Amino acid sequence: MVEILALIPARGGSKGIPHKNIKRLGDHPLLAYSVAAGLQSSSVSRTIVTTDDPDIAEVARQYGAEAPFLRPDELAQDDTRDLPVFQHALRWLADEEDFHPELVVQLRPTSPFRPPGLVDEAIGVFLEHPDANSVRGVVPSKQNPYKMWRLKPGGSLSPLLETDFPEPYNTPRQELPTTFWQTGHIDVISAETIQAGSMSGDVIYPCQVDPIYSVDLDNGLDWERAEDWLRTLGKKIILPDGGGKRLPADLSLLVLDFDGVLTDNRVYVNEKGVESVVANKEDSLGITLLKKAGLEVVILSKERNPVVQARADKMQIPAYQGVDDKAEKLAQLLQERGLKAEQVAYIGNDVNDLPCFSLVGMAACVADSHPEVKRAADLVLTKKGGRGAVREFIDLLLRQQGALFETEDSK
């Protein structure tokens, strides 16, 4: 399987349109259209937003993308080019998650209108050409560059292009070569090309996009035109799914895997064979706050180790361990409590958690989860297991549902 990363660059410092990437275009933030293009592709392994802005990162997660890091300020300036931003993302994913995609799909938020299937089509073009370094989305040029000019030092005009055509600027348009303009809809680039220092390489193939989808958002007038055009295009474009995947409004139960979620997935064994693990006190405090808000928290673990029960007792929550079929046990827990799927959230990290994801309203995973788990999760947390991931989820939940939850401390 070819690992393909959809990477969406979305910095916070837009000047032409303030907060452009999270400004609403139609019913959704601008960023959500590019996130949807990545998530709805059958070829893309992961959809990640690279941003310097925590607000943009949160919107990205609400709509199902990952935002596992904030890029440094020096990579979010007006004059920052794409190359160092993409190199930074690839380095971070390699160093922190041992994730090494072969292809990178760039989805610029400022070209939000994409026809269904465009991402898979562009990836297909790349895979059909073994010599390709990249594929670039293009539309026919509105103005033919053979009829363009530049100013010479003395002020006279000189043709922009040096060609074999005699006086191309006097030649009928129909007799000139067809030319194309690159759009921001999509680029597919080999990771090797990016690491070698280019966003395109030497061998570039086209993915032709119908001009009806062309829009670029640089100022307020562009935005007004895009609003009008969005109404015209309707369902002819890739649209975000609803209002983004949000945490359940009436959550009653949070189910936690143990190893790799409440711990960092390592085990320490002394000379007597006694095992110990590393947990995080932030997670414990978060669980206490959640319980005060009236929610139940339980541990569901395949592990058979007294340390699981000991940790559960410390946090004063039930633990079900030695569970070989987690989905069966989870279904039993929901039935016993009379809960619907949308009232339950689950946090896991490995493939044995996957059967549980379809049984709950929100399936989350920690930042260092197995790649298959990340692809299946509704929410990928930014913190690793045993490093505050559970507390991160609880903080998101309490912040989103603050009007619904009142802890004893706030009464």
Secondary structure, DSSP 8 states (H G I E B T S, - for coil): ---EEEEEE--S--SSSTTGGGSEETTEEHHHHHHHHHHT-SS-SEEEEEBS-HHHHHHHHHTT-B---B--GGGSSTT--HHHHHHHHHHHHHHHH----SEEEE--TTS----TTHHHHHHHHHHH-TT-SEEEEEEE-SS-GGG-EEE-TTS-EEESS--SSSSGGGS-GGGS---EEEEEEEEEEEHHHHHTT-SS-S-EEEEE--GGG----SSHHHHHHHHHHHHHHGGGS----TT-----TT--EEEE-STTTTS-S--EE-TT--EE----HHHHHHHHHHHHTT-EEEEE-S---HHHHHHHHHHT--EE-S-S-HHHHHHHHHHHHT--GGGEEEEE-SGGGHHHHTTSSEEEE-TT--HHHHHH-SEE-SS-TTTTHHHHHHHHHHHHTTTT---GGG-
